[in-house]
Amino acid sequence: MNKVIEQGRNNLELAEKNMTALMKLRADFSKRKPFKDVRIGMALHITKETGVLVRTLRDGGAQVAIASCNPLSTQDDVAAALAHEGTAVYGHKGETRKQYYDYLKKVIAFKPNITIDDGCDLVTEIHKNHRSLLKGMIGGCEETTTGIIRLRAMEKAGALMYPIIAVNDNDTKHLMDNYYGTGQSTIDGILRASNVLIAGKTVVVAGYGSCGKGVALRAAGLGARVIVTEVKPFRALQAAMDGFSVMPMRKAAPLGDLFITVTGNCEVLRREHFRVMKSGAILVNSGHFDTEIDLPALGSLAKKRRRVRPFLDEYSLPSGKIVYLVAEGRLANLAAAEGHPSEVMSMSFCGQALAVEYLLKKRGGLAPGVHLLPEEIDLKISRLQLSAMGVSIDKLTEKQNKYLSGWQEGT
Ligand SMILES: NC(=O)c1ccc[n+]([C@@H]2O[C@H](COP(=O)([O-])OP(=O)(O)OC[C@H]3O[C@@H](n4cnc5c(N)ncnc54)[C@H](O)[C@@H]3O)[C@@H](O)[C@H]2O)c1
């Protein structure tokens, strides 16, 4: 067998060993085939963990076509192994913007009746340019915060034409994957790209949402002094109470050695900040799109740009200072490393698989718009993961149950 395919298979097998909860669902789906006759079009990071989800949906009876949701995140060996197994896979690491959209169009040409999207580019493309597909669409699932923000904007504008489950909003997704996953894998991406020592450095984390909290925690754990920047008062308060310095980026810019953006916003780091940074500062983004660091401004400000090593570019500024950019400003954990570890993706993708099953059960009964998965499904995922980790918990006694549902007993 071709060596690349073989490596992809080995990686998929390794992920399967660490995705026990999802593999339990797979065993059940394989027997019941709940996805028979369903055509699932996916735009997700093509990683080994996504490969395990693809195999799970296929074993449940679905036909699947997948494109990447980021030009730099595809693991080519995994893509080759999935294609070798008969899945329609469109993506390679280092796609151009044109190829990226061409690949989305290939998934659309497959005529999916369920979409699984990460960032909402597939859904947007269908709504903008392939509206004939909308009629037969059962529903969709969205993986990330940025995608949910875009979907809610579509919903508000009356533009969203089918029901979409906000899988990101499961507790077992954003409080796990975004927090523990992004926390660890962003640091992994920075280390692989630069091999810099984190201890003793000043790390500026922009955004104190689920991702930012995880990144700040892990950076502090490695010995960094962490500064947080925020725009929401409560999140800023949380960061301050968690013991981090909180200040505007204007003030943090001259202090940071490493800057990590995880806001889902645009131009969080911009010209006025680049100008005052220390020489040698490293700029990293782990938010969904490459909009958080103002790359056009950095490019126009720089006198020279050169690639120092894979995923690390050096920009020489007119002042004689240099700054480094990791992974072209694309999410560092997936571009420069391998994305989140399998264990945490197991929960995210249990959410995706169960959301597809939920859409099918509710077929025709959900209005176009953004929907949450019912709490019992989220709890089922927690139970599956606890059992995978060999953790057992207490049960309410009858008396406790009664106490918690009553109002008459006080002191
Ligand atoms: N790298 C990954 O693997 C990965 C994983 C999950 C989510 N994401 C992406 O990361 C981003 C953040 O996700 P999240 O779940 O933490 O979102 P979130 O909404 O929970 O948090 C984002 C925070 O950024 C703050 N913010 C917005 N604009 C800001 C600005 N200009 N300066 C400072 N703070 C600002 C918001 O107030 C908010 O508190 C999204 O784009 C999401 O899609 C990436």
Ligand as a Chemical Component Dictionary entry (heavy atoms), coordinates in Angstrom:
data_LIG
# 
_chem_comp.id                   LIG 
_chem_comp.type                 NON-POLYMER 
_chem_comp.pdbx_formal_charge   0 
_chem_comp.three_letter_code    LIG 
# 
loop_
_chem_comp_atom.comp_id 
_chem_comp_atom.atom_id 
_chem_comp_atom.alt_atom_id 
_chem_comp_atom.type_symbol 
_chem_comp_atom.charge 
_chem_comp_atom.model_Cartn_x 
_chem_comp_atom.model_Cartn_y 
_chem_comp_atom.model_Cartn_z 
_chem_comp_atom.pdbx_ordinal 
LIG N1  N1  N 0  -8.413  26.990 17.073 1  
LIG C1  C1  C 0  -9.404  26.153 17.262 2  
LIG O1  O1  O 0  -9.280  24.941 17.131 3  
LIG C2  C2  C 0  -10.734 26.692 17.692 4  
LIG C3  C3  C 0  -11.592 25.885 18.464 5  
LIG C4  C4  C 0  -12.815 26.422 18.857 6  
LIG C5  C5  C 0  -13.166 27.717 18.482 7  
LIG N2  N2  N 1  -12.298 28.440 17.689 8  
LIG C6  C6  C 0  -12.589 29.816 17.259 9  
LIG O2  O2  O 0  -11.970 30.689 18.218 10 
LIG C7  C7  C 0  -12.691 31.928 18.279 11 
LIG C8  C8  C 0  -13.118 32.177 19.719 12 
LIG O3  O3  O 0  -14.017 31.168 20.127 13 
LIG P1  P1  P 0  -14.685 31.173 21.591 14 
LIG O4  O4  O 0  -15.548 29.965 21.651 15 
LIG O5  O5  O -1 -13.673 31.407 22.629 16 
LIG O6  O6  O 0  -15.623 32.481 21.432 17 
LIG P2  P2  P 0  -16.284 33.358 22.584 18 
LIG O7  O7  O 0  -17.349 34.155 21.908 19 
LIG O8  O8  O 0  -16.628 32.503 23.755 20 
LIG O9  O9  O 0  -15.087 34.332 23.049 21 
LIG C9  C9  C 0  -14.550 35.340 22.257 22 
LIG C10 C10 C 0  -14.204 36.502 23.188 23 
LIG O10 O10 O 0  -13.465 37.474 22.437 24 
LIG C11 C11 C 0  -13.871 38.763 22.888 25 
LIG N3  N3  N 0  -13.556 39.773 21.882 26 
LIG C12 C12 C 0  -14.228 40.106 20.751 27 
LIG N4  N4  N 0  -13.592 41.109 20.122 28 
LIG C13 C13 C 0  -12.502 41.427 20.862 29 
LIG C14 C14 C 0  -11.450 42.387 20.729 30 
LIG N5  N5  N 0  -11.417 43.237 19.699 31 
LIG N6  N6  N 0  -10.493 42.403 21.681 32 
LIG C15 C15 C 0  -10.518 41.566 22.746 33 
LIG N7  N7  N 0  -11.504 40.639 22.925 34 
LIG C16 C16 C 0  -12.466 40.570 21.989 35 
LIG C17 C17 C 0  -15.378 38.606 23.126 36 
LIG O11 O11 O 0  -15.840 39.612 24.006 37 
LIG C18 C18 C 0  -15.440 37.209 23.745 38 
LIG O12 O12 O 0  -15.376 37.229 25.154 39 
LIG C19 C19 C 0  -13.837 31.759 17.286 40 
LIG O13 O13 O 0  -13.424 32.248 16.039 41 
LIG C20 C20 C 0  -14.026 30.264 17.210 42 
LIG O14 O14 O 0  -14.698 29.867 16.051 43 
LIG C21 C21 C 0  -11.085 27.967 17.329 44 
# 
loop_
_chem_comp_bond.comp_id 
_chem_comp_bond.atom_id_1 
_chem_comp_bond.atom_id_2 
_chem_comp_bond.value_order 
_chem_comp_bond.pdbx_ordinal 
LIG N1  C1  SING 1  
LIG C1  O1  DOUB 2  
LIG C1  C2  SING 3  
LIG C2  C3  SING 4  
LIG C2  C21 DOUB 5  
LIG C3  C4  DOUB 6  
LIG C4  C5  SING 7  
LIG C5  N2  DOUB 8  
LIG N2  C6  SING 9  
LIG N2  C21 SING 10 
LIG C6  O2  SING 11 
LIG C6  C20 SING 12 
LIG O2  C7  SING 13 
LIG C7  C8  SING 14 
LIG C7  C19 SING 15 
LIG C8  O3  SING 16 
LIG O3  P1  SING 17 
LIG P1  O4  DOUB 18 
LIG P1  O5  SING 19 
LIG P1  O6  SING 20 
LIG O6  P2  SING 21 
LIG P2  O7  DOUB 22 
LIG P2  O8  SING 23 
LIG P2  O9  SING 24 
LIG O9  C9  SING 25 
LIG C9  C10 SING 26 
LIG C10 O10 SING 27 
LIG C10 C18 SING 28 
LIG O10 C11 SING 29 
LIG C11 N3  SING 30 
LIG C11 C17 SING 31 
LIG N3  C12 SING 32 
LIG N3  C16 SING 33 
LIG C12 N4  DOUB 34 
LIG N4  C13 SING 35 
LIG C13 C14 SING 36 
LIG C13 C16 DOUB 37 
LIG C14 N5  SING 38 
LIG C14 N6  DOUB 39 
LIG N6  C15 SING 40 
LIG C15 N7  DOUB 41 
LIG N7  C16 SING 42 
LIG C17 O11 SING 43 
LIG C17 C18 SING 44 
LIG C18 O12 SING 45 
LIG C19 O13 SING 46 
LIG C19 C20 SING 47 
LIG C20 O14 SING 48 
# 
